Amino acid sequence: FRHPQLQWPGTFRPFKDYATHVDLLAIYTFDEESLAHIKDVELIVQPSWQIASKERSSTTREYIGAVMELDRLRSGRGDFSTEAEFLKHWRGFNFKIGRAVELQLTKLLRQNAERKP
């Protein structure tokens, strides 16, 4: 995400090669009594940047957060006015990364720099 030109192992293509990025959310009521355990299912599909918040979604994992209010999720009213504002904020965010990821990133950045004229 921070380096959209890089193709990470296990991914189909670099981030920049996707036409758009959307989130699919399933909102439901947990029903312990029913066999399915869920009812009142509602699907929400929004461009990721339009429902993003300026906070991480977890205190134990490094994920981009989304707004929490259902009406904002439904209407695509996140914390950012534009996709550019979203990208600037989250690409500059100080995510913690493990040593293995850091080594992989260094390798990919080096390979990418060697390919440029």
Secondary structure, 3 states (H helix, E strand, C coil): CCCCCCCCCCCCCCHHHCCCCEEEEEEEEECCCCCCCEEEEEEEEEEHHHHEEEEECCCCCCCEEECCCHHHHHHCCCCCCCHHHHHHHHHCCCCCCCHHHHHHHHHHHHHHHHHCC
